[in-house]
């Protein structure tokens, strides 16, 4: 049975969307192609009619995550208090417990870095956030402060996801959020 080009394009996007969520939630290495395709009701062999390799899918999934994040951040940085809104969202319980929907930097990008496979898309994600954060800051060292803020946010989120103690996880988020907001005053 032949499928239309539209059907193939829709299937291609479904695979990317599911992979993006799974890579952020479970990790790239832990996400097998066979379970990914099975979850979508597709065959493992069908994967290769859409992508040359898992690495190609990883990059497309990272781009999809970037696009999701860009949309969310556009809303946050358009608010009355953009940096506070961004910090609150980044260090929220939702972001801590929903890696499949959140920023790819603490998940996909860190795994790519550990594997020695840096991505230009990671650069694009980080540079977009740095520019948005920097635009909210005053002073001549705003560029440097934006790097510190992003590094702190990513580190705090990563730590809060990695500790077993729920109270400690929440404390990491709360203390970091409060400190960053006070530093901005």
Phi, psi and omega in degrees: 000126179270138177257154178289161177300324179298318179297317179296319179296319179294319178296318177304313180293324177298318179297314180298315181298314180294318179297318180301315179294315182292319179297321179288325183278312189256340185104154182291311182296327182277351181262107178277151180292320181298310178297325178300309182293320179299320179299334180265002182074028182240163180270153178300318179299329180293341179305318187284354171275353179248326186222148178286326186201170175295324179300321177296318178296319179302313181296318179292325177292323177294320176298318179297319177296320178300316181296319176299313182295320179301319179296314179297315182292327176301319178293313182298317183280356174266358182282173183296322179237078191297317182293318177298318179298318180294314179299313180301318180290316183296322182257031180273160175300321178303312182292324180294323184260359182231060182299334181293345181247356190257198183298134180280351184298314181284351184244278184300311185294322179293323178293319177298319177297317178297328180278355183074031180236064180299156184231138175297333178293324175299317176303316182296317179299310183294315181298323178297316179292319179301317179297318180294316180295313182302323181296341180269350186262151176250158177105163185284342180258028181299322181297316179293318179297325179295324177294317178297317180297311181296318179298320179293316179299311182296315179298316180296318179296315179300313179297317182296330178281339188264344181274148181281324185284115182297324179294320178295318179302314180294322180296320177302313180296312184296311182296317180294316179301311181298317181296314181295323179290323177291323180295334182282339183294000000 
